[in-house]
Amino acid sequence: MSAFEKFREVEERYDTESIKYDGIQLWAYFRIYYFDKYFSKSSKWEKSLRPSILEVFKAFTWGRFNLKTYKNIVITSSDQRKMIDGELTDRLDLINGFSDNSLFVEFPSPQQTSKGLIKSKNAYSKYWWYLFEIIYQKLSFRNLNFKYNILSEIQKELEVNVDDEYLFKRFLAQYSVTKWFLKKHKIKTMFITSAYTNMARVLAAKHLKINVIEMQHGLISAQHVGYNTMANADNRLLPNQVWVYGKNDRLLLSEGNVVTKEKIKVIGQFYIDYLKRKPLKRIFQDAHQKQFFCFTAQDVEIESTIEYLNFIQESFPEALIVFLHRKNSIDEMYKRGLNPNIKAKEDIDTYIYLKNCDIHFTIYSTCALESIALGTPSILFDFNGLASNQFKEVENNSKFLRIVQSKELLISSITELIEADKKEAANSADFYFNSNNFVDNINKAFNSL
């Protein structure tokens, strides 16, 4: 039984419909953070709700805060932007005329210290909203108590520790502040990435009769808690439509109780579509380096990751291995024992690495599929079943993705995939990433609203 199946078995034994506030069923919200703690043990989604004051203030210099009127708002993060023709471009920028009457509210990526490089005309940091939410939460809910025995029982059975009261107060603060900003900006349509971690914002929009469109940002699978909710989930917490990368995502999502199939639009992945039209350039390797591997990190299973990457470097001493880190810096990884011959990511987009390397490694990042769409096979480290939980079905249907549970299987998989034909690999991913023209697709989807 997978971790997700075990989680579903536990939650279905409890009367989670009774977990309500002001008529809203809240288990759909809480379960995201419960499963994150149960599955990855990292609480990364709960921690994302607790930005430090320093993080908040550092981000204020990004963009130009304003309270002007707009037709559309985009709630996102700037890691969704990609460099195209010298500008950091969001996929929605490719809709004709969209930028003129739309506001982007996003988490700035570390490399984006100013607004100057971005294509969107109107944008400011999402941390402005976070600041108001933190203040509102501290002033308005200081004496508010929230306790459901059912939640305590579920925590005990799953052997996790989740701060229910904090999550509840954050939900109320996000709802109230988001509703105020949406009214102030006079928004008609809200586009959002990761609606499942922004349910309070979705609720605020729906109470204002604002159309909510979720834009796929990463992996959708039959084992993803955000895209497989309870059949009785309150649809006021869920988007009206979801725009996805490919037919596989539409199929999985339509079975996950989020939206019905006719509310799912297949538009493709704009940067993959862009890169597939660009010629491949071998720009990384030195003359003596015979292979080029890269690893996309997720800040989980750190010790096991280091062990496997060091093993690959020792087994292929003439290979260039690049570590594409997330929040844990490469220096932190070196301190924890990563081979110093493994190089850090330069200031180059991850997808450029994925297209250029011979084999891509990860644990369960959506890059496992994106690399194949760019012509590069993927090998996944199955630590504690994390890879199998998300990608077993893909492995069963693709000869360009391997899930490995041992170093012996790792070596044999590298030996097999190192000679893979890049064009064949890219063509094999059409079911996962629509290969038709992205610009046409997204304009048609927008015009149909």
FENWOLIN-V5964 format. One record per residue. N is the residue number from 0. PHI is phi in degrees with one decimal (999 if undefined). Layout:
# FENWOLIN-V5964
n={N,N}
phi={PHI,PHI}
This chain:
# FENWOLIN-V5964
n={0,1,2,3,4,5,6,7,8,9,10,11,12,13,14,15,16,17,18,19,20,21,22,23,24,25,26,27,28,29,30,31,32,33,34,35,36,37,38,39,40,41,42,43,44,45,46,47,48,49,50,51,52,53,54,55,56,57,58,59,60,61,62,63,64,65,66,67,68,69,70,71,72,73,74,75,76,77,78,79,80,81,82,83,84,85,86,87,88,89,90,91,92,93,94,95,96,97,98,99,100,101,102,103,104,105,106,107,108,109,110,111,112,113,114,115,116,117,118,119,120,121,122,123,124,125,126,127,128,129,130,131,132,133,134,135,136,137,138,139,140,141,142,143,144,145,146,147,148,149,150,151,152,153,154,155,156,157,158,159,160,161,162,163,164,165,166,167,168,169,170,171,172,173,174,175,176,177,178,179,180,181,182,183,184,185,186,187,188,189,190,191,192,193,194,195,196,197,198,199,200,201,202,203,204,205,206,207,208,209,210,211,212,213,214,215,216,217,218,219,220,221,222,223,224,225,226,227,228,229,230,231,232,233,234,235,236,237,238,239,240,241,242,243,244,245,246,247,248,249,250,251,252,253,254,255,256,257,258,259,260,261,262,263,264,265,266,267,268,269,270,271,272,273,274,275,276,277,278,279,280,281,282,283,284,285,286,287,288,289,290,291,292,293,294,295,296,297,298,299,300,301,302,303,304,305,306,307,308,309,310,311,312,313,314,315,316,317,318,319,320,321,322,323,324,325,326,327,328,329,330,331,332,333,334,335,336,337,338,339,340,341,342,343,344,345,346,347,348,349,350,351,352,353,354,355,356,357,358,359,360,361,362,363,364,365,366,367,368,369,370,371,372,373,374,375,376,377,378,379,380,381,382,383,384,385,386,387,388,389,390,391,392,393,394,395,396,397,398,399,400,401,402,403,404,405,406,407,408,409,410,411,412,413,414,415,416,417,418,419,420,421,422,423,424,425,426,427,428,429,430,431,432,433,434,435,436,437,438,439,440,441,442,443,444,445,446,447,448}
phi={999,-73.5,-60.6,-67.9,-63.2,-63.5,-61.4,-63.5,-62.1,-68.2,-65.3,-73.7,-85.2,-115.2,-81.8,-71.5,-62.3,-78.6,-83.0,-132.7,-145.6,53.4,83.4,-96.5,-74.8,-102.4,-63.9,-56.1,-76.1,-63.9,-64.1,-58.8,-79.7,-64.6,-67.5,-57.2,-68.8,-70.5,-80.7,-102.5,64.2,-102.3,55.2,-65.1,-74.1,-67.5,-63.8,-65.1,-85.6,-121.4,-67.8,-74.2,-59.8,-62.9,-58.9,-63.1,-70.2,-63.0,-86.1,-66.6,-76.2,-85.4,75.6,-127.7,-62.7,-157.5,-124.1,-73.3,-88.7,-137.6,-83.6,-121.0,-129.5,-120.6,-98.1,-155.0,-133.3,-75.1,-72.3,-79.3,-83.5,-132.1,-76.7,-130.7,52.9,81.4,-128.7,-76.3,-112.7,-90.6,-57.2,-71.6,-63.4,-85.6,-82.6,-57.9,76.4,-63.0,-63.6,-63.6,-127.5,-133.7,-115.1,-100.2,-115.4,-144.2,-73.5,-70.0,-74.7,-55.5,-78.5,-97.3,-92.0,-147.5,-83.9,-56.0,-86.1,-87.2,-75.3,-63.8,-77.4,-128.3,-157.8,-148.8,-70.6,-67.1,-65.9,-60.1,-64.7,-60.7,-60.8,-63.1,-66.7,-62.7,-64.6,-61.9,-63.6,-71.7,-84.4,-95.9,-121.4,-58.5,-105.4,-81.1,-107.3,-138.5,-149.2,-124.8,-59.8,-59.7,-63.4,-62.9,-67.3,-65.1,-58.9,-63.4,-69.3,-82.7,59.0,-127.0,-125.8,-121.7,-83.4,-60.4,-64.8,-63.9,-60.4,-65.3,-65.8,-65.3,-60.3,-64.4,-67.2,-61.1,-60.4,-65.9,-69.5,-60.8,-60.9,-63.9,-66.5,-62.9,-68.5,-64.9,-82.1,56.9,-75.6,-107.8,-135.5,-115.7,-101.6,-146.4,-96.4,57.7,-61.5,-68.7,-101.9,-134.7,-63.5,-65.4,-70.1,-61.4,-61.1,-60.1,-63.6,-67.1,-65.2,-97.2,60.1,-94.0,-70.7,-113.7,-113.9,-89.9,-103.4,-56.4,-121.3,-168.7,-68.8,-119.0,-144.3,-69.9,-114.4,-89.5,-64.2,-71.5,-115.5,-140.3,-97.1,-68.9,-61.4,-98.6,-62.8,-71.4,-70.7,-70.1,-95.1,-116.9,-68.2,-78.5,-140.0,-131.7,-102.7,-120.3,-73.7,-152.2,-64.3,-62.5,-65.6,-63.0,-62.4,-65.7,-67.8,-67.7,-96.1,-103.7,65.8,-93.9,-142.0,-77.5,-58.5,-70.7,-96.2,-112.5,-106.6,-91.8,-119.5,95.1,-119.2,-64.6,-77.7,-63.3,-59.1,-66.2,-70.7,-64.2,-90.1,-97.5,-67.5,-73.7,-122.8,-82.5,-117.8,-107.8,-78.4,-79.8,-60.2,-83.8,-91.3,-85.3,-127.1,-132.0,-117.6,-138.3,-128.5,-95.8,-89.6,-135.6,62.0,-130.4,49.9,-61.4,-64.2,-66.5,-61.4,-59.8,-59.7,-69.7,-65.8,-62.9,-63.9,-64.1,-63.8,-69.2,-77.5,-128.5,-63.2,-95.1,-93.4,-89.7,-117.3,-113.7,-96.1,-93.6,-80.7,-108.3,-79.2,-70.4,-69.6,-65.4,-63.0,-64.1,-68.1,-62.2,-61.3,-90.3,114.4,-65.8,-55.0,-64.3,-73.8,-80.4,-91.0,-83.7,-62.4,-85.5,-78.3,-132.8,-60.9,-52.9,-66.0,-64.9,-61.9,-60.2,-71.9,-85.5,-77.4,-82.4,-142.5,-107.1,-117.3,-162.7,-104.5,-147.0,-69.1,-62.4,-60.0,-58.2,-86.2,-64.2,-64.3,-63.2,-61.8,-94.5,98.3,-115.2,-63.1,-122.0,-121.2,-109.7,-82.9,-93.2,-69.6,52.5,73.9,-63.3,-72.4,-59.6,-58.8,-105.7,-123.7,-60.5,-66.8,-64.9,-59.4,-65.2,-115.7,-137.3,-85.5,-108.5,-133.1,-128.2,-108.6,-118.8,-112.0,-148.8,-69.1,-64.3,-68.0,-60.7,-64.4,-66.5,-69.6,-62.0,-59.8,-73.6,-89.6,-63.3,-101.1,-62.4,-80.8,-63.9,-65.4,-63.2,-61.2,-61.5,-66.3,-71.2,-95.1,-60.4,-68.3,-96.0,-135.9,-54.8,-92.8,-75.0,-64.3,-63.8,-59.2,-63.5,-62.1,-72.3,-67.6,-64.7,-63.0,-67.3,-67.7,-85.0,-67.8}
